Structure formats: C-alpha cells, structure tokens
Amino acid sequence: MQKDPVEKIRLSEQVEVSVVIPHFYEGRNENLERLLEGLRGQTFRELEVILVHGVSPQGKAINEGARAAGGKVLVVMDDDSRVGHPEMIENLVRTLREDPTIAMVGASILSPPDANGFQQRAARQFPRFQMPVVQTVLESDLPCHGCVAFRKEVFAAVGMEREDIPRGLDPDLRVRLRKAGYRVVLAPQTWAYHPLPGSLAKFVKLFYRNGRGSAYLQRVRPDLSYDTDESLASGGFVPKHSLIYRMLRYPLRLAQALVTFQWIRFLGYTVYLFGYFMGLSQFILFKRHR
C-alpha cells in the first residue's frame, strides 16, 4: 500500500497557520530537523506543519500541502531553509492581518551564521541570498518560497501554484497576485536562513540545473518566462521582457560580474548559460525525433 506523502505535525490544538514544507531530497533530513525545531520554538503557537514527501515538481508538492492545510494562513518554506528568529511567523501573520491588500509576504533571506566561507562569499554576490532586513513593510520582488506567507483563500483564488513547470514558481505567483490587485511585500524585522550550496561542485550543479529548467520553460511556456529583480524595492520593476532583450542583456551581466571581481557570480552565470543551451538543444532534438 502506497504511503500518503502528506505528513501532518500538530503543534497546537487550535491551528491558524499551516507551514507547508516540500521534502524531496533525503540529504536534507538533518536541516529539516533543525527547521522543525525552530518552528516549535516560535512565539506564534497556533501552528501545524505539513511535510510533503517525495512529490515533484515543487508546485505540485506545495499544492498538496495547501489542500491538506487547516490554517487560514499558509507559510511555505523550503526544506533547506531555517527559522531566523522566534518571532518570524508572528511577524508574517501580523503583516497579513494589518493590510488586506497584501497577499504575499516574505521574510528577508540571509545566509546562516554557520555558513562556510564559500557560502558567505557567494551570498554577498547574489542579493537574493543576503537581503537587508527591512524596518517597515516594503513592496518588493524578493519574497520567495524560501520563507513566504499567503492568505489561504487568496492563494486558492489565483489558482495556487503551477504544477507544469520545473522552476520559475516565485516570479509567476508574484505576477498573478499583482494582476489580481494584491501587494507583494517583505515583512519588517523578519528573516529566515536559506544558504547557497556548500561547495563549488554543488554550486555548479545547481546553476546548470536552473539553466536547463529555464530552457524547458522557454520552449514549453514562454509566456511564463519572467525576469526577477535584485533591488530591494520593486518600484519600476518590469517582470516581462522579450527573449531578444534578455539575450542581449546577458553578456552585459557577465561583463559586470567580471569588472566587479564577482568571480562566483560570473561562474554561476556562465554555467547557467551553458545549462540553458544544453537544455534547449536537447529539447529540440527530442522534438525532432518523436
């Protein structure tokens, strides 16, 4: 008999918040235990944790967790994330409660205090992994599935997560929520930890995989291929540009990484580009031989 992939952990008799954690890689079991320990220590007590085991892609795992959720608020965290501080959930919930126009509120993502030297240097070169902790609610394109909260009813109303794409969930959901008239913000004085890979080999593997995932998205759902912003505030950010525009811009990003001596960033961009073209060529060959 097949085991139910959804595991519920009740931390309180009353549940207002459901924390959904997709758990696909067994190699993250140790971090998952630390994440659960941090959730048990939250000042906000009316919690349940929903672990979704072995379900892929990530969007499908999140949706299965959301359908099983008993709380009115959903918090989604990656299984390699960690709680930043005891008030993290409380601050996310308060931000949603105080403004009904807010649909997606994220914690600032930081590199953890025990990150190794490579992870610390890499995080300084990729702003999405070393965000400033804001002091007031801020409109931003940085909230992501590393640690983010939604009203369950709004999440359902916009169609939940897409289950047909391997990557690009964050920008797609931000765009849909904004089109529905809602705000996407960072919560004040709120952070979570989400490290980049701990070695050069794992870093290269991640960026190669992301490049291949982008190629698949461009071939199958080019309408969902959005830009992401690295600025803290999202004022003036345009999420959609043409493929030609992005192709012409990419060499400039490579050059900027070089002239600013951001060697890890340059490597990441180069590997990503290689993965993108490998994925694109393999996809085209597969289509021709069907």
C-alpha positions in Angstrom: 0.0 0.0 0.0 1.4 3.4 -1.0 2.3 5.7 1.8 0.5 9.1 2.0 3.1 11.7 1.0 1.5 14.3 3.3 2.5 14.2 6.9 0.9 16.5 9.5 2.6 17.6 12.7 0.2 19.5 15.0 2.0 21.9 17.3 -1.3 23.2 18.8 -4.9 22.2 19.3 -6.0 25.3 17.5 -4.5 25.9 14.1 -4.4 29.3 12.4 -1.2 28.8 10.4 -0.1 25.8 8.3 3.6 25.6 7.4 4.0 23.7 4.2 7.4 22.1 3.6 8.1 20.2 0.3 10.6 17.5 1.2 12.1 15.7 -1.8 15.8 15.2 -1.0 16.7 12.9 1.8 20.1 14.6 2.0 18.3 17.5 3.7 16.9 15.4 6.6 19.4 17.0 9.1 18.4 20.5 8.1 14.8 19.6 8.2 15.1 18.5 11.8 16.6 21.9 12.6 13.8 23.7 10.8 11.2 21.8 12.7 13.0 22.6 16.0 12.9 26.3 15.0 9.2 26.1 14.3 8.4 24.5 17.6 10.2 27.5 19.3 8.0 30.2 17.6 6.2 32.7 19.7 3.1 32.2 17.4 1.8 28.9 18.8 -1.3 28.1 16.7 0.7 26.1 14.2 0.7 22.9 12.2 3.5 21.7 10.0 2.7 19.8 6.7 5.5 17.8 5.3 5.0 16.7 1.7 7.4 13.8 1.0 8.8 12.9 -2.4 6.4 14.9 -4.6 7.7 16.7 -7.6 7.7 19.3 -9.1 7.7 21.7 -6.2 4.5 23.4 -7.3 2.6 20.1 -7.0 4.1 19.4 -3.6 3.0 22.9 -2.3 -0.5 22.4 -3.6 -0.9 19.0 -2.0 0.2 20.6 1.3 -2.1 23.6 0.8 -5.1 21.3 0.2 -4.4 19.4 3.4 -3.9 22.6 5.4 -6.2 23.5 8.3 -5.0 27.1 8.8 -6.3 30.3 7.2 -2.7 31.3 6.6 -0.2 29.3 4.6 3.6 29.6 5.2 5.7 27.9 2.6 9.4 27.1 3.4 12.0 25.1 1.5 13.4 22.1 3.4 16.9 23.6 3.3 15.6 26.8 4.9 15.8 27.6 8.6 13.9 29.8 11.0 15.7 33.1 11.6 14.3 34.1 15.0 11.4 33.2 17.3 9.1 36.0 16.1 9.3 35.1 12.4 5.9 33.5 12.0 4.3 36.1 14.2 5.6 38.9 12.1 4.5 37.4 8.9 1.0 36.8 10.2 0.8 40.4 11.6 1.7 41.9 8.3 -1.1 40.0 6.5 -3.6 40.9 9.2 -2.9 44.6 9.2 -3.4 45.1 5.5 -5.9 43.1 3.5 -4.4 44.3 0.2 -1.2 42.2 1.0 -1.4 38.7 -0.4 2.2 37.5 -0.3 4.6 38.5 2.5 8.1 37.2 2.7 11.0 37.1 5.2 14.3 38.5 4.2 16.6 35.7 3.2 20.0 35.6 4.8 23.0 33.2 4.7 23.0 31.3 8.0 25.6 32.1 10.7 27.2 28.7 10.3 27.6 29.0 6.6 31.1 28.1 5.3 33.4 30.6 3.6 32.3 29.7 0.1 28.6 30.2 1.0 29.3 33.5 2.7 31.2 34.9 -0.3 28.6 33.5 -2.8 25.7 35.1 -0.8 27.4 38.5 -0.9 27.4 38.2 -4.7 23.7 37.1 -5.1 21.4 39.6 -3.3 18.5 37.2 -3.1 20.5 35.2 -0.6 21.7 38.1 1.5 18.8 40.6 1.7 18.7 43.6 4.0 16.2 43.1 6.9 13.7 45.9 6.4 12.3 48.0 9.2 8.9 48.8 7.6 6.6 46.9 5.2 8.2 47.2 1.8 6.9 46.5 -1.7 9.4 44.1 -3.2 10.1 41.4 -5.8 12.3 39.5 -3.4 9.7 37.4 -1.4 10.2 33.8 -2.3 9.4 30.2 -1.3 12.4 30.1 1.0 10.0 31.6 3.5 6.7 33.3 2.5 3.2 33.6 3.8 -0.2 33.8 2.0 -3.8 34.0 2.9 -5.1 30.6 2.0 -8.3 31.9 0.3 -6.3 34.3 -1.9 -3.8 31.6 -2.8 -6.6 29.4 -3.9 -8.4 32.2 -5.7 -5.4 32.9 -8.0 -5.1 29.2 -8.9 -2.5 28.1 -6.4 1.0 27.0 -7.7 1.5 25.9 -11.3 2.3 22.2 -11.4 3.6 22.0 -15.0 6.8 24.0 -14.7 10.1 22.8 -13.1 11.2 26.3 -12.0 10.0 29.9 -12.0 7.3 29.5 -9.4 8.2 32.6 -7.4 8.0 35.1 -10.3 4.9 33.5 -11.8 3.0 33.7 -8.5 4.1 37.2 -7.8 2.9 38.3 -11.2 -0.5 36.6 -10.8 -1.1 38.1 -7.4 -0.3 41.6 -8.6 -2.5 41.2 -11.6 -5.3 40.3 -9.2 -4.8 43.6 -7.4 -2.7 42.4 -4.4 0.6 43.6 -3.0 3.8 41.5 -2.6 5.9 42.7 0.3 8.7 42.0 2.7 7.8 41.9 6.4 9.6 44.2 8.8 12.3 42.9 11.2 11.8 39.3 9.8 14.3 37.0 8.4 15.0 33.3 7.6 18.1 31.5 6.6 18.5 29.8 3.2 22.1 29.0 2.2 23.5 28.6 -1.3 25.2 25.2 -1.9 28.2 24.5 0.4 30.7 23.6 -2.3 31.8 24.7 -5.7 30.7 21.4 -7.3 27.2 21.6 -5.8 27.0 25.3 -6.8 27.8 24.4 -10.4 25.3 21.6 -10.4 22.5 24.0 -9.1 23.1 26.6 -11.7 23.4 24.1 -14.5 20.1 22.6 -13.4 18.5 26.0 -13.2 19.7 26.8 -16.7 18.2 23.6 -18.1 14.9 24.4 -16.3 14.8 27.8 -17.9 15.3 26.3 -21.3 12.4 23.9 -20.7 10.2 26.8 -19.6 11.2 28.9 -22.6 10.2 26.1 -25.0 7.1 24.9 -23.3 5.6 28.0 -21.6 7.5 31.1 -22.9 4.6 33.2 -21.6 5.7 32.3 -18.0 9.3 33.2 -18.5 9.6 36.2 -16.2 12.5 38.4 -15.1 13.5 38.6 -11.4 14.7 41.8 -9.7 17.6 42.1 -7.3 16.7 45.5 -6.0 15.2 45.6 -2.5 12.2 47.8 -3.5 10.2 46.8 -6.6 9.2 50.3 -7.8 9.5 50.5 -11.6 10.4 46.8 -12.0 9.1 45.2 -15.2 8.7 41.4 -14.9 8.4 40.7 -18.6 10.9 41.4 -21.4 11.3 39.8 -24.8 13.8 36.9 -25.3 15.9 39.1 -27.6 16.1 41.7 -24.9 17.2 39.2 -22.4 19.8 37.6 -24.7 21.4 41.0 -25.4 21.4 41.9 -21.7 23.1 38.7 -20.6 26.6 39.5 -21.9 26.4 42.8 -20.0 25.6 41.0 -16.8 28.6 38.7 -17.4 30.9 41.7 -18.0 29.6 43.5 -14.9 30.4 40.4 -12.8 33.9 40.4 -14.2 34.7 44.1 -13.8 33.4 44.0 -10.2 35.5 40.9 -9.4 32.5 38.8 -8.5 34.0 35.5 -9.7 31.4 33.3 -8.1 28.6 35.3 -9.8 30.4 35.1 -13.1 30.8 31.4 -12.8 27.1 31.0 -11.9 26.0 33.0 -14.9 28.3 31.1 -17.2 27.2 27.6 -16.0 23.6 28.7 -16.1 24.0 29.8 -19.8 25.7 26.5 -20.6 22.8 24.6 -19.0 20.3 26.7 -20.8 21.8 26.0 -24.3 22.3 22.3 -23.5 18.6 22.1 -22.3 17.4 24.0 -25.4 19.3 21.8 -27.8 18.3 18.6 -26.2 14.7 19.6 -26.1 14.8 20.5 -29.8 16.5 17.2 -30.7 13.9 15.3 -28.7 11.1 17.0 -30.5 12.6 16.2 -33.9 12.9 12.5 -33.2 9.5 11.9 -31.7 
